[in-house]
Amino acid sequence: MASNKILVIDDTTVVRVKVREMLPPGNFEVLEAKDGLEGLNFILQEKLSLIMLDFLLPKMSGWEVFQKVQADPELRKIPLVIMSGRKEEVTEKITEPFEYFEFLGKPFDQKQLISAIKLAMTKAKQPRPELVAVGAVAAVKNGTVVTSSVAAATVAAPSVANVAVATPSVANVAVATPSAGGVSDAEINALNEKIAKMQAEIDGLKKQLTQVVTFIKQKIK
């Protein structure tokens, strides 16, 4: 039974088969996913030794899968190779140099594939800054300080955008000081909902900003 599992996430059957055939024979199993959502399910369910991720995917893009993987302290330790036929699609979202994953341009040959895998495994071993949860609210109940996390936001890995833009953060939300009677669960839940809504709006603004930057770059060319 294979002790190592390699996941290939690509919507093109030819690419998935090509990767499988180019890999040298060894004690591993190749798993295939045809879209980002299926790939993410594999990532969450399987113990993987390597992820090969196409950047443009149906249902859930490679960029979205990448963000979810990087937001998890354990998942982001898995060696990662991002694949794309247009490198600029990747660099628009993630600036070079790629510190913690390797990029593989399409089309590629066996030598390039093996080299990318080796580099991805080396980069995955590099020490990384710890993820820090933000937006915690401290409530006082019966003289005891109770900390309740109200946001799942994390400090992103460096170099995740090509343009430095100051965007509002959930951590910047001013939280009212709890009354002497403490904060009820209903109030905390309401605050959670407000912050989730604000985070969704922030994500939407970031997406719009990326589209504007891309448009400007195309005009400049």
N, C-alpha and C positions, 0 to 999 in steps of 0.2 A: 504494500500500500504506500502511495506517495506521501512523503513527509512534508513536502513543500508545495504550496499552491500558488500559481500565478494567475491573476485575473486580467483578462484582456477585455476592455470595454470599448467597443467600436461598432458603429451601425452598419459597417460594410463587411459582409461575410468574407470577401477576398482578403481583407487585412487581417481578420481574426485567424483565418486558415494559414495565411502567410507567416504570422508570428509563431503559430504552433509548429509549423514545418521547419522554420529556421532555428528554433531553440535546439540546442544540442541534447542528445538523449541523456536522461538523468533521473534521479529519484524525485520527480515532481509531477504535479497534475495541473493541466491548463483548464481554467474555467472561462467561459465566454458569456458576455452580456452585450445585447444589441442596442441598449439605450441607457441613459444615465440613471433612471430610476431602478432598473434591474441591476445595474452595476452597484449602486449604493446598497441595495438589499444584500448582495453578495458580500460587500465590505463589512456590513454590520453583522452578518451571520457566520462568515467563514474566518478561519485563522489563516491569513494570507502572508506570503513571503515577498510578494511584489504585486504592484498595481500598474497596469499599462492603460492610460486613460486618454481617449480621443477628446479634443477640446470642444468640438461641435457635435452635439448629440441630440436626438429627439427626447421628448418627455421631460428630461432634466439635462441641462447642458453640462459639459465637462467642467466649466467654471464653477457652476453651482455645486457639483460633486466635490471639486477641489476645496471649496470654502467649507463644506461640511466636514470633510476629512481633517482640514487644518484646525478646525475648532474643537476637535476631540484630542485630548492629550495622548491617548493610546493609538488611535488610528493614524495620527500624523507621523508616527514612528515607522510606519510601513514604507519601504522603498517605493518611490513613485517615478514613473516615466510618463510625461505628457507628450502626446502625439498630435501633429497637425500638419496640413499641407501648406499652411500660411503662418509663418512664425509671428507675423505682426498681430495676428488674432490673439496670441498669447501675451505678447509684450504690451498690448493695449491694457491688459488687466494686471499683469505681473511684470515688474521691471527686471531687467537683467542686472547683474549676473544672478542666475537661478541658484540660490544657496542650498536649498534642501530637497530639490528634485532635479531630474535631468530632462532635457527636451530632445525629442527625436522627430526630425522633419520627414514628411512623406514626399515621395517614395523613399524607401530605405532598403539597404541590403543586409545580409546576415552579419557582416563585420560591424556595421553601424548599430545594429540591434544589440549585439552582444556588448559592445562598448558602452551603449547607453544604460544597459542593465547594470553593468559593473559600476559605473559612475553613480547611478541612483542609489545603489547599496552603500557606497562610500559616503555619499552626502547624507543619507538617512542616519548615519552614526554620529554626525556632528552635534555637539551640544546646542540646545535651543533655549530661548527665554521661556520661562514658565507662563502658561496661560493664567490670567488673573480675572476673576469674576468681578463685575462692576455693578453698581446700583443696589447695594445691600442697605436695608433699612433696619435700624436698631429700635426696638420697641421696649418700653419698660412696663413690666407686669409684676405687680406685687413686690416691687423692689428688686426684681431680677431682670437683667438685661437679656432680651431675647433677640437674636439676629435672624432676620428673615430675608432670604435672597429674593429680590423682586425682578431680576433680569438675568437672562441666560447669555447676555452679551459677554464677549471675551475680548481681550486685547489681541488684535490680529497680528500675524507674523509680519515682519518688516517687508517693505517693497511689494505691496499688493496692489498698487495703483501707479500708473505712469505719470500722473499729474498730482502734485501735492495740493489738496483742497481741504479747507477747514470746513468740516461738516459737523452739524450738531450731534451730540452723543447723549445716550440715555443717562450716562453718568453725570451730565450737566443739569439734569432736571432737579429743580429745587423741591425738596420734600418738606412738607410742613412738620414742625416739631410736634410729636404726639402729646396729647393732653395727659394730665396726671393720672387719668383713669386707664391709660394704655391704649393700644390700637387693636381694634377687633379684627377677626379673620376676614369679615366682609370688606372692611376698609382696605386691608392688604390686597385682597383679591381685586378690588376695584382699581387700586393703584397698579397692580400687575397688568390689568387690561389696558389701562391708559398708556403704560410704558410700551406694551406690545404694539399698540396702535401707532405710537410715535416712531418706534423702530421701523415699522412697515413703511411709514411715510418717508423716513430717512433713506431707507433702501431704494424707494422709488425715485427720490431725488438724485441719489448716486447713479442710478441707471440712466436717468435723463441726462445727467452731466457727462457720462461716458459717451452717450450718443452724440452730444454736442461737440465734445473734444474730437471724436472720430470724424464728424462732419467738417470741422475746421481744418483738421490735418489733410483731408482729401482736397479741400479748397486750396490749401497752401502748396500742395504738390504741383 
